[in-house]
Amino acid sequence: MNTFTIIFLIALFIASAVEFWLAKRHAAYVAAHRNAVPEAFKAKVPLAAHQKAADYTAAKIKLGDINSVISIIILLVLTLGGVINATFGFWAVVLESPLWVGVAATASIFFIMTVLEIPTTVYQTFVIEE
């Protein structure tokens, strides 16, 4: 492994650790305050609605954690797994213009990333957002 790869992995680890830590803190705070409507909203928000909002937030946090793990795996496969390089190599054989090679490869990578995120998006839309 070269120095850049090590720096990349360290940065990815630190960013992911902070993201998961913040999500865990947020989830703990929401769970701790699930059974009491804040004073400022007691007159307008019933306890059942507040609890439903807390449950919704907890579900979104859990899905966000799952989505983060999936995104990390996708990122590692694209970068260290060589998918980005292979995509550029494929389009370099198919197309002659370096400009169009870059455009096609970038579009292909965005397409792959979008397709891989569809399951969590569908789950969020049709299960969590019910």
N, C-alpha and C positions, 0 to 999 in steps of 0.2 A: 504494500500500500504506500502510495506517495503522501507527501506532507499535506497536500490540498485535500485528499480524501479523508485523512485523519481530522483535519480542521472541520471539514464538512460534517463528519459524523459526530464530533464533539458539539458543534453548534446545533445540529439536529436533536441530539440528546438533551442538551440544556433547554432548548426551546420547548421540546415536548414535555420535559419534566415540569417546567414552569406552567405550561398550559394545563397539564393534568392536575397539578397541585392547586391551581386557582379554581378549576372546575370542582375539585373535591371540597375545597373550602366553601364555594358557593352552594353546593348541594347540601353540605352540613348546616349552613346558615338557614337555608330554605326549610330544611327538615326540622330544625330547632324552633322555627317560628311559624310552623304550619298551623298550629292550633290556636293562634291568637291574631286577630286582625290588628294592624297598627292603629294606635290612637287617632291619628289624623284621618283614618278612613272608616272608623267604626260606624259612623252615622250613615255612610253611603254603601258600604260593602258588607254583605252578610258573610258569616263564617263559612258557609258552604261554598260560596263563590271564591273566597280567599283560599280555602283548601283545594279547590279545583285548580286554581292558578298555581298553587304550590306543587301539586301533582304534575301539572303540565310542565312547569319549570324543571322538575326533577327528571321527567321523561326526556325533555330536550337536552339536558346535561348528559344523561346516560347515552343518548344517541350521538351527541357530540363527541363523547369519548370513543365510541365505536367508530365513528367517522374519522376521527383523528388517527386511530390505529390503522384503518384502511388506507388513509392518505399517506401515512408514513411508509407502509409497505409498498404502495404504488410509487412513491418517490424513490425509494431504494431500488426497486426493480427498474424504473426508468433510467436512473442515473448509474448506479453501480452495476446493475444487471445488464446494462448495455443496450437497452431498448431504444434510447434516443440515438445512439450511434448507429444501430442497425437500421432505424427508420431513415436517417440521413443517407446511409449507404444504399438502401433500396431505391430511394428516389433519385440518387445520383446515377444509378444505372438506367432508370426509366426515362429520366428527363435530361436534356442537354444543358439548359441554362442554370447556372448556379443560383440565380435569383429564384426561379421556380422550384428548384430543389429545396431551398430554404422555406419557401411558402408552403409547399406540399408537405414537407416533413413536420413543420410547426402545426399545420392544420391537422395532420394525422395524429400527432401527439395530443392535441387538444381534444380531438374526437375520442381517442382511447380513454383519456381521463374522464370525459363526460359520461361515456358509456359505463365505466366502472363505478361512477357515483350514482347511477340511476337507482339501484336498489334502496339505498338509504334515503334518497329523495322521495321515492314512492312511499316508503314506510313513514316518513315524516308527514307527507301530505295526507295519506289515507288512514293512518292509524293514530298518530299523535295529534294531528290537527282536527280530528273528528269533530 
